[in-house]
Amino acid sequence: MDIRSKTEKTKVLVASPEVMPFGGTGGLGEVAGSLPRAVNHMADSEIECRVIMPLYGSVKPEWREKMTFLGHKNIPVAWRSQYMGIFELEKDGVIYYFVDNEYYFKRDKLYGFFDECERFSFFSRAVIESAEITGFVPDIIHANDWQTALAVVFAKTVYADRNIRTVFTIHNVEYQGRYGADVLGECIGIDEADYHYLMKDGDVNLMKGAILLTDLLTTVSPTYARELTYPVSAFGLDGVIRDNEYKMIGILNGIDTVSYDPTNDPFTGYAYSAANIRGKRWCKRALQKRLELPQTDAPMLTMITRLVAPKGMDLIADVMDHLLSNHDMQFVMLGTGDQAYEDYFRGLQYRYPEKVRSLIEFNTATAHNIYAAGDMLLMPSRSEACGLAQMIACRYGNVPIVRLTGGLADSIREWDGESGNGFTFFEFNGGELEYAIRRSLNLYDDRKHWNTLVKHIMDEDFTWERSAKEYCVLYNKLK
């Protein structure tokens, strides 16, 4: 029986292993930092979102100084008991909780440790146990990716008497939280009768458990939701996902239009807008000067990405030498990843020192400058659950060139002279990518029509407001 008053808001606790600006490695952190704020800021919203994440050692002192310590207790992690401290911070209308345990989280990076299952089993328990200290008793826990999958499993098994409803979002199905069966007793600690929820092909699969047990299942774009039912895209979970497709919905992510705003970007030297794009040319000149590239009006192709195979790096390697040899153009890449791809891009700069800059790093300020300076942004992904770079690029008038997969297919449409917001291709091969790039280069030569496209894409609506409305509908279904 629902004993809440009719005026009481539905309490949603968003559980994520990373949340920007406190700590993150990619799109998941961006989503967890933006969606709750958008939901809470909606007029007449009947939802209150709060967020919980680990207190990593990398959380900056400027944030720690603003936190309030709420209390602590010991919580079970399988057969052991571990300290859990809870800190609170309010920012932009959202209350954030930070789970403190230095043994698990005071490390030099977020992920990549031998005891990953134990770390996030602890965090998933803390998501539920924290209510005793915070006083925020969630009606709904919204868990994200494999690191919080056990929060769903615990809510439906160990804590089933609390009647917590759950939403589980798949951001990247490639990472599922797979471990040997020994972790059931060593790290997780659920009843043996419930082991079957987690077992798959002889191993423990944390994401499988969350998919089976969650009340509603989401992913980060409608096309990715369909792709997850195919063996080629689901990394072995397609059967489980098909069996639970009835409760799955794809909701396209938005972007933080305050952080990514060419009219008021602290990282770029020149402001511009769709109404007046002159400043974009000066952003390009500034980046060329900084990178010691010729300060010309040649088209600047850009990439801001992880250098891994799913991002289409092999296609770039297939076509880039040919394009650079035959076109007056520049290419600026920012990112890190697999050694072989890093070496390829270093070699590309060596072969074309007057045209290419390969920045093997990740730097937020540099990323903003590349978005603002670039003319085209390449995203030839083999798979892309949602993608944010293509939306950010539109915001800065940096025309996306994308392969039609996942969220790229849901957000970018071929420019036909009047509508659309980029250049697209479908088949995963170098010839298709090169043809899309050539179409963009041809239009760039017609500067009047190119500027029409640039202004058009800068007015695209990729705000979180649209996505937040869809999530509110979802949360309301669980009342």
Backbone torsions as a table, in degrees:
resi	resn	phi	psi	omega
1	MET	NA	135.0	179.9
2	ASP	-86.0	111.5	-176.0
3	ILE	-98.5	6.9	178.0
4	ARG	-69.9	148.4	174.5
5	SER	-70.7	158.3	-177.3
6	LYS	-66.5	-19.0	-178.7
7	THR	-95.6	-7.4	-177.9
8	GLU	-77.7	135.4	-179.6
9	LYS	-73.9	150.9	173.0
10	THR	-71.5	128.1	-176.2
11	LYS	-93.8	119.9	179.5
12	VAL	-117.1	124.7	175.1
13	LEU	-105.4	111.6	179.3
14	VAL	-86.6	117.0	-179.0
15	ALA	-105.2	123.2	-178.3
16	SER	-144.2	142.2	177.1
17	PRO	-72.7	-12.6	176.2
18	GLU	-148.7	144.9	-178.0
19	VAL	-146.0	123.6	175.4
20	MET	-85.7	141.7	14.4
21	PRO	-96.0	14.3	-173.1
22	PHE	-82.7	-28.7	178.6
23	GLY	175.5	134.6	-179.5
24	GLY	-172.7	162.7	178.9
25	THR	-124.5	-5.1	-177.1
26	GLY	179.5	-148.7	-172.7
27	GLY	-63.3	-34.6	180.0
28	LEU	-58.2	-45.0	178.7
29	GLY	-62.9	-37.3	177.8
30	GLU	-63.9	-43.4	-178.9
31	VAL	-65.2	-48.5	-177.6
32	ALA	-64.8	-24.5	177.7
33	GLY	-85.8	-17.9	-173.4
34	SER	-109.0	-42.2	-175.3
35	LEU	-60.1	-49.8	-179.1
36	PRO	-58.8	-38.6	178.0
37	ARG	-62.9	-42.8	180.0
38	ALA	-64.6	-40.8	178.4
39	VAL	-64.1	-46.2	-177.6
40	ASN	-67.0	-27.0	-177.8
41	HIS	-87.3	-5.6	179.5
42	MET	-67.9	136.1	178.9
43	ALA	-64.5	137.3	177.1
44	ASP	60.0	24.9	178.6
45	SER	-67.7	137.4	176.1
46	GLU	-98.5	14.8	-176.8
47	ILE	-118.2	137.7	168.4
48	GLU	-118.9	116.2	177.6
49	CYS	-97.2	133.2	165.2
50	ARG	-123.5	164.7	-171.4
51	VAL	-129.0	142.7	176.1
52	ILE	-131.4	136.5	-179.7
53	MET	-148.6	164.3	175.2
54	PRO	-68.6	148.5	173.3
55	LEU	-89.0	86.4	-178.6
56	TYR	-70.9	156.0	175.9
57	GLY	-62.2	-23.3	-177.8
58	SER	-82.6	-6.2	176.9
59	VAL	-63.4	126.5	-169.7
60	LYS	-69.9	149.9	178.8
61	PRO	-55.1	-32.5	-178.5
62	GLU	-61.9	-29.3	175.7
63	TRP	-84.2	-40.5	-179.6
64	ARG	-59.3	-36.0	-179.6
65	GLU	-64.4	-22.3	-178.2
66	LYS	-94.5	-3.2	-177.3
67	MET	-83.2	152.0	173.7
68	THR	-114.8	130.3	178.3
69	PHE	-80.1	123.4	-176.3
70	LEU	-95.6	-30.1	-178.8
71	GLY	153.3	-176.7	-178.5
72	HIS	-150.7	162.8	172.3
73	LYS	-161.8	167.1	173.2
74	ASN	-95.4	139.1	-179.9
75	ILE	-127.7	154.8	-177.7
76	PRO	-76.9	140.7	168.1
77	VAL	-129.7	93.3	-171.2
78	ALA	56.2	-118.9	-175.0
79	TRP	-87.0	-7.9	-176.4
80	ARG	-105.7	168.2	176.0
81	SER	-121.7	133.3	-175.3
82	GLN	-129.3	148.0	178.2
83	TYR	-66.6	135.6	173.0
84	MET	-130.4	114.5	171.8
85	GLY	-103.4	149.4	-179.7
86	ILE	-124.9	124.7	173.2
87	PHE	-111.7	154.4	-178.8
88	GLU	-129.1	144.1	175.8
89	LEU	-146.3	136.3	175.8
90	GLU	-108.4	132.3	-179.6
91	LYS	-147.0	127.5	174.7
92	ASP	52.6	41.2	175.4
93	GLY	81.2	10.2	178.9
94	VAL	-124.9	136.7	173.9
95	ILE	-95.4	127.6	179.9
96	TYR	-111.1	135.9	173.7
97	TYR	-110.4	139.7	-179.3
98	PHE	-120.2	125.4	-178.6
99	VAL	-90.2	118.4	-175.5
100	ASP	-100.0	124.8	167.3
101	ASN	-160.6	104.5	-172.5
102	GLU	-66.3	-28.4	179.6
103	TYR	-61.6	-41.1	-177.5
104	TYR	-88.1	-32.1	-166.0
105	PHE	-121.1	-10.4	178.3
106	LYS	-86.5	76.3	-176.8
107	ARG	-134.4	171.8	-170.7
108	ASP	-81.9	-6.2	175.8
109	LYS	-152.3	172.6	-174.5
110	LEU	-79.1	-42.1	-171.9
111	TYR	-131.5	171.3	171.7
112	GLY	103.7	27.3	-176.1
113	PHE	-111.9	159.4	-175.4
114	PHE	-64.9	-27.1	-175.2
115	ASP	-104.0	33.3	-175.8
116	GLU	-56.9	-42.1	-178.9
117	CYS	-62.7	-43.2	179.4
118	GLU	-66.2	-41.5	-179.7
119	ARG	-58.2	-47.2	-173.9
120	PHE	-88.1	-15.0	166.2
121	SER	-66.6	-44.8	175.6
122	PHE	-58.3	-48.6	-178.4
123	PHE	-62.0	-40.3	-179.4
124	SER	-65.2	-37.7	172.6
125	ARG	-63.0	-42.0	-177.9
126	ALA	-63.3	-33.4	178.0
127	VAL	-53.6	-42.1	-178.3
128	ILE	-85.2	-44.0	-176.4
129	GLU	-68.3	-22.0	-176.7
130	SER	-62.0	-23.4	-177.5
131	ALA	-58.8	-30.4	180.0
132	GLU	-64.4	-27.3	-179.9
133	ILE	-96.6	-41.3	-175.2
134	THR	-79.3	-27.1	-174.0
135	GLY	79.6	-3.1	178.9
136	PHE	-93.4	100.0	-177.5
137	VAL	-94.6	106.8	-171.9
138	PRO	-73.4	139.2	167.8
139	ASP	-77.8	-33.3	-177.3
140	ILE	-133.7	133.3	168.0
141	ILE	-104.8	125.4	177.2
142	HIS	-106.3	101.5	-176.5
143	ALA	-94.9	152.4	-173.2
144	ASN	-133.9	120.5	175.5
145	ASP	62.6	176.5	-168.0
146	TRP	-61.2	-28.2	-175.2
147	GLN	-64.9	-24.2	178.4
148	THR	-114.8	10.3	179.3
149	ALA	-57.7	-35.5	-179.1
150	LEU	-68.8	-19.5	174.4
151	ALA	-62.3	-38.0	175.5
152	VAL	-67.9	-47.2	-178.7
153	VAL	-60.4	-46.1	178.9
154	PHE	-63.3	-41.4	-178.6
155	ALA	-60.5	-32.6	-175.9
156	LYS	-96.9	-4.0	179.8
157	THR	-124.3	-78.3	-175.9
158	VAL	-60.2	-38.9	-176.1
159	TYR	-112.1	30.2	-175.5
160	ALA	-60.4	-28.5	-178.4
161	ASP	-68.2	-13.0	-179.6
162	ARG	-84.3	-10.2	175.6
163	ASN	55.8	44.5	177.7
164	ILE	-82.9	129.4	174.8
165	ARG	-84.8	155.2	-174.3
166	THR	-136.7	148.1	168.3
167	VAL	-124.0	135.2	176.6
168	PHE	-124.5	128.4	-178.9
169	THR	-111.7	128.2	173.5
170	ILE	-91.7	115.3	175.7
171	HIS	-94.5	-35.1	179.6
172	ASN	-151.6	104.3	-174.4
173	VAL	-71.0	-13.3	-178.7
174	GLU	-64.8	-28.9	-179.7
175	TYR	-107.4	110.5	-168.7
176	GLN	-115.5	-8.4	-175.9
177	GLY	73.9	63.0	-178.5
178	ARG	-102.2	130.5	-176.8
179	TYR	-144.8	166.0	174.3
180	GLY	-66.9	158.3	-174.8
181	ALA	-63.3	-18.6	-178.7
182	ASP	-63.2	-22.1	-178.3
183	VAL	-69.3	-17.3	179.7
184	LEU	-58.9	-45.3	178.6
185	GLY	-89.2	-29.9	-175.1
186	GLU	-81.3	-34.2	-171.3
187	CYS	-124.5	-28.1	-168.8
188	ILE	-99.8	-58.9	172.2
189	GLY	77.6	45.5	170.8
190	ILE	-103.6	168.0	-179.3
191	ASP	-62.3	143.7	179.9
192	GLU	-57.0	-29.2	179.9
193	ALA	-66.0	-17.6	-178.2
194	ASP	-102.4	0.6	-178.0
195	TYR	-57.8	-32.7	-173.7
196	HIS	-62.3	-23.9	178.1
197	TYR	-63.2	-30.5	-173.0
198	LEU	-100.7	-15.6	-174.6
199	MET	-83.8	134.4	175.4
200	LYS	-151.4	123.5	177.9
201	ASP	54.2	37.9	177.0
202	GLY	84.1	-5.1	179.7
203	ASP	-117.4	165.4	169.0
204	VAL	-82.2	133.2	177.7
205	ASN	-130.0	103.7	-173.9
206	LEU	-64.8	-39.4	-179.3
207	MET	-65.2	-37.9	177.2
208	LYS	-57.0	-45.2	179.9
209	GLY	-58.7	-42.3	179.7
210	ALA	-67.2	-40.4	179.4
211	ILE	-61.5	-43.6	-179.2
212	LEU	-66.3	-41.4	-168.0
213	LEU	-95.7	-19.2	-175.9
214	THR	-68.4	152.5	178.1
215	ASP	-74.4	-41.9	176.8
216	LEU	-133.6	142.3	-177.0
217	LEU	-119.1	130.0	179.0
218	THR	-128.7	161.1	167.5
219	THR	-141.6	179.1	-159.0
220	VAL	-96.1	12.5	169.8
221	SER	-168.2	150.7	178.7
222	PRO	-60.9	-41.7	-179.6
223	THR	-65.3	-39.9	178.1
224	TYR	-63.6	-35.1	177.1
225	ALA	-60.1	-42.0	177.6
226	ARG	-69.1	-41.9	-178.1
227	GLU	-62.3	-30.6	-178.1
228	LEU	-67.8	-13.1	176.9
229	THR	-87.2	-2.1	-179.1
230	TYR	-102.4	139.6	179.3
231	PRO	-56.1	-36.0	-175.4
232	VAL	-66.7	-20.3	-174.0
233	SER	-109.7	-18.2	-167.4
234	ALA	-102.3	1.9	175.0
235	PHE	51.2	45.4	174.9
236	GLY	93.7	-9.3	-178.3
237	LEU	-100.0	8.8	-175.5
238	ASP	-61.4	-39.3	179.2
239	GLY	-63.8	-44.4	178.0
240	VAL	-62.6	-42.0	-178.8
241	ILE	-68.5	-41.1	177.1
242	ARG	-60.6	-39.6	179.4
243	ASP	-65.7	-22.7	-178.3
244	ASN	-114.5	16.0	-177.8
245	GLU	-62.0	-26.7	-179.2
246	TYR	-60.7	-22.9	-178.3
247	LYS	-112.0	14.7	-176.6
248	MET	-106.8	142.8	175.3
249	ILE	-141.2	143.3	175.0
250	GLY	-101.3	125.3	179.3
251	ILE	-122.6	118.8	-177.8
252	LEU	-66.8	131.3	176.7
253	ASN	-64.0	160.9	169.2
254	GLY	-109.8	-171.0	175.3
255	ILE	-128.0	160.3	177.4
256	ASP	-80.4	99.7	-175.0
257	THR	-79.1	-4.2	172.7
258	VAL	-83.5	-46.4	178.9
259	SER	-68.9	-33.7	-179.6
260	TYR	-109.8	87.5	-174.7
261	ASP	-140.9	104.3	-177.6
262	PRO	-65.6	-15.5	177.0
263	THR	-81.9	-14.9	-176.6
264	ASN	-155.6	62.4	-177.8
265	ASP	-107.6	116.3	-176.9
266	PRO	-67.7	-14.6	-177.0
267	PHE	-90.5	-19.5	-178.3
268	THR	-104.4	152.8	-174.3
269	GLY	-86.2	-13.6	-173.2
270	TYR	-136.7	130.2	178.1
271	ALA	-87.2	148.2	174.3
272	TYR	-157.5	168.0	-178.2
273	SER	-148.6	175.6	177.1
274	ALA	-62.4	-30.1	-179.7
275	ALA	-75.6	-26.2	-178.1
276	ASN	-148.7	99.7	-174.0
277	ILE	-96.3	10.4	-176.3
278	ARG	-58.9	-35.1	-178.6
279	GLY	-63.0	-22.8	179.7
280	LYS	-63.4	-38.2	178.9
281	ARG	-62.1	-38.0	180.0
282	TRP	-73.7	-30.1	172.6
283	CYS	-63.1	-38.5	178.5
284	LYS	-65.3	-45.0	178.7
285	ARG	-60.9	-41.5	-178.4
286	ALA	-63.6	-41.5	179.5
287	LEU	-69.7	-41.1	177.2
288	GLN	-58.6	-43.2	179.9
289	LYS	-64.2	-44.4	-178.6
290	ARG	-63.5	-38.8	-177.7
291	LEU	-90.5	2.3	179.9
292	GLU	58.6	42.9	171.4
293	LEU	-98.8	154.1	175.4
294	PRO	-56.3	134.1	-178.2
295	GLN	-87.4	80.6	-177.3
296	THR	-121.6	175.4	175.6
297	ASP	-94.0	12.4	177.3
298	ALA	-57.8	145.7	179.8
299	PRO	-61.1	136.4	179.0
300	MET	-107.7	109.9	172.7
301	LEU	-85.0	142.7	-175.0
302	THR	-134.2	158.6	172.1
303	MET	-147.1	132.1	174.4
304	ILE	-128.7	105.5	-166.6
305	THR	-162.7	165.6	165.5
306	ARG	-81.1	136.7	-176.1
307	LEU	-88.8	76.9	-179.5
308	VAL	-135.8	159.3	-173.7
309	ALA	-57.5	-42.2	-179.0
310	PRO	-60.7	-18.2	178.9
311	LYS	-84.5	4.4	175.2
312	GLY	82.9	26.0	-177.6
313	MET	-62.8	-31.3	179.9
314	ASP	-66.2	-33.9	177.0
315	LEU	-67.5	-39.3	176.4
316	ILE	-59.3	-45.6	-179.8
317	ALA	-63.8	-29.2	179.6
318	ASP	-68.3	-33.6	-167.4
319	VAL	-116.0	-19.7	-166.3
320	MET	-68.5	-39.3	178.2
321	ASP	-60.7	-43.6	-179.5
322	HIS	-63.5	-42.3	179.5
323	LEU	-65.3	-46.0	-178.3
324	LEU	-65.9	-31.3	179.9
325	SER	-73.8	-24.5	-171.0
326	ASN	-115.9	1.0	-177.9
327	HIS	-136.2	146.5	170.7
328	ASP	-79.9	97.9	-174.5
329	MET	-155.2	165.3	174.6
330	GLN	-124.8	156.7	-178.7
331	PHE	-139.8	123.5	179.6
332	VAL	-124.5	123.4	-178.0
333	MET	-120.7	136.8	176.4
334	LEU	-128.0	123.9	176.6
335	GLY	162.0	168.8	176.1
336	THR	-133.7	165.1	178.6
337	GLY	168.0	-136.6	-176.6
338	ASP	-65.2	140.9	-175.5
339	GLN	-57.1	-40.1	-177.1
340	ALA	-63.0	-39.3	179.5
341	TYR	-73.8	-38.5	175.5
342	GLU	-58.3	-44.6	179.8
343	ASP	-64.9	-37.7	178.3
344	TYR	-59.8	-46.4	-176.8
345	PHE	-71.6	-31.8	172.0
346	ARG	-62.6	-42.3	178.4
347	GLY	-65.5	-35.8	178.8
348	LEU	-62.5	-42.7	177.2
349	GLN	-65.1	-38.3	179.1
350	TYR	-62.2	-38.7	-178.2
351	ARG	-76.7	-27.7	-177.1
352	TYR	-131.0	66.1	-173.9
353	PRO	-64.1	-21.1	179.4
354	GLU	-92.4	-1.9	-175.3
355	LYS	-126.9	-23.0	-168.3
356	VAL	-123.5	138.9	167.7
357	ARG	-130.6	119.1	178.1
358	SER	-106.7	107.1	-176.5
359	LEU	-99.7	96.2	-176.0
360	ILE	-85.0	79.7	-176.5
361	GLU	-170.3	174.6	163.3
362	PHE	-131.9	128.0	-176.7
363	ASN	-142.8	122.4	-175.1
364	THR	-60.2	-45.5	-178.6
365	ALA	-62.7	-42.3	179.1
366	THR	-64.5	-39.1	178.4
367	ALA	-59.5	-45.4	178.8
368	HIS	-61.1	-40.8	-179.7
369	ASN	-66.6	-35.3	178.6
370	ILE	-70.8	-41.7	175.4
371	TYR	-56.6	-44.1	-175.7
372	ALA	-72.9	-34.3	-174.9
373	ALA	-84.5	-30.6	-170.5
374	GLY	-71.3	154.6	175.2
375	ASP	-98.8	-37.1	178.4
376	MET	-134.6	144.1	177.2
377	LEU	-117.7	125.7	-177.6
378	LEU	-93.2	128.3	173.6
379	MET	-140.0	75.2	-177.7
380	PRO	-88.0	47.4	-167.5
381	SER	-65.4	140.4	169.7
382	ARG	-71.1	-40.1	174.1
383	SER	-143.9	144.4	-178.3
384	GLU	-155.7	101.0	-175.5
385	ALA	-52.5	-51.4	176.0
386	CYS	-133.9	-61.8	-173.8
387	GLY	84.3	133.4	174.4
388	LEU	-114.2	-28.0	-173.9
389	ALA	-58.8	-38.1	-178.3
390	GLN	-66.0	-33.7	178.4
391	MET	-74.0	-41.7	177.2
392	ILE	-62.3	-41.7	179.8
393	ALA	-59.2	-43.5	177.2
394	CYS	-58.8	-42.0	-179.7
395	ARG	-56.7	-33.5	-177.3
396	TYR	-100.1	7.5	179.5
397	GLY	71.4	26.3	179.1
398	ASN	-103.2	102.1	-165.1
399	VAL	-67.6	122.3	-178.9
400	PRO	-73.7	141.5	169.8
401	ILE	-121.0	110.8	-167.8
402	VAL	-132.3	155.6	167.5
403	ARG	-88.4	140.6	-174.5
404	LEU	-80.5	86.3	176.6
405	THR	-143.7	148.6	175.5
406	GLY	49.7	-136.7	-178.2
407	GLY	-67.2	-19.7	175.7
408	LEU	-64.2	-39.3	178.8
409	ALA	-69.0	-27.9	-178.7
410	ASP	-85.1	-15.9	-173.6
411	SER	-115.3	-22.0	-175.4
412	ILE	-120.4	132.7	-179.5
413	ARG	-126.6	146.3	-178.0
414	GLU	-61.6	132.4	177.5
415	TRP	-73.0	128.0	-179.5
416	ASP	-115.8	13.5	-178.9
417	GLY	101.9	-20.0	179.3
418	GLU	-131.7	-34.4	-179.6
419	SER	-136.9	169.8	-174.1
420	GLY	102.3	171.7	-175.8
421	ASN	-148.1	24.1	177.8
422	GLY	175.5	-162.7	178.0
423	PHE	-126.7	135.3	-169.0
424	THR	-130.8	159.6	171.0
425	PHE	-151.1	161.5	-174.5
426	PHE	-115.1	-50.7	-177.3
427	GLU	-67.0	136.2	-177.4
428	PHE	-84.4	79.1	174.7
429	ASN	-151.4	158.9	-174.5
430	GLY	-63.8	-35.3	-179.6
431	GLY	-61.6	-41.4	179.1
432	GLU	-66.3	-42.0	177.3
433	LEU	-61.9	-46.7	-178.0
434	GLU	-63.0	-37.2	178.9
435	TYR	-64.2	-40.5	177.9
436	ALA	-64.6	-41.8	178.6
437	ILE	-64.2	-41.2	-179.9
438	ARG	-63.1	-37.8	176.9
439	ARG	-61.0	-40.2	179.8
440	SER	-68.5	-40.1	179.8
441	LEU	-65.2	-37.4	178.0
442	ASN	-64.8	-41.4	178.9
443	LEU	-69.3	-35.1	180.0
444	TYR	-59.3	-32.6	178.9
445	ASP	-66.2	-23.7	175.7
446	ASP	-97.1	81.9	-166.9
447	ARG	-59.3	-33.3	-179.8
448	LYS	-63.1	-48.3	-178.8
449	HIS	-72.4	-32.1	175.5
450	TRP	-61.9	-45.7	179.6
451	ASN	-63.6	-32.2	174.8
452	THR	-61.1	-43.1	177.6
453	LEU	-64.0	-45.7	-178.9
454	VAL	-58.1	-47.4	179.5
455	LYS	-64.0	-37.7	-178.6
456	HIS	-64.0	-46.8	-175.7
457	ILE	-71.1	-25.5	178.8
458	MET	-68.8	-17.6	178.4
459	ASP	-95.3	3.9	177.7
460	GLU	-63.1	144.2	179.2
461	ASP	-95.5	98.3	174.3
462	PHE	-115.2	28.7	-179.6
463	THR	-70.6	163.4	176.9
464	TRP	-76.0	-12.8	-176.5
465	GLU	-58.4	-44.1	179.6
466	ARG	-61.2	-48.2	-179.3
467	SER	-65.5	-39.3	-178.7
468	ALA	-61.8	-38.0	177.9
469	LYS	-61.7	-40.9	179.9
470	GLU	-67.0	-38.5	177.9
471	TYR	-68.5	-35.6	177.2
472	CYS	-62.6	-41.1	176.1
473	VAL	-59.8	-41.9	179.5
474	LEU	-63.4	-48.4	179.3
475	TYR	-60.9	-39.2	-178.7
476	ASN	-66.1	-25.3	176.6
477	LYS	-64.8	-24.2	-174.6
478	LEU	-94.1	1.6	-179.7
479	LYS	-61.4	NA	NA
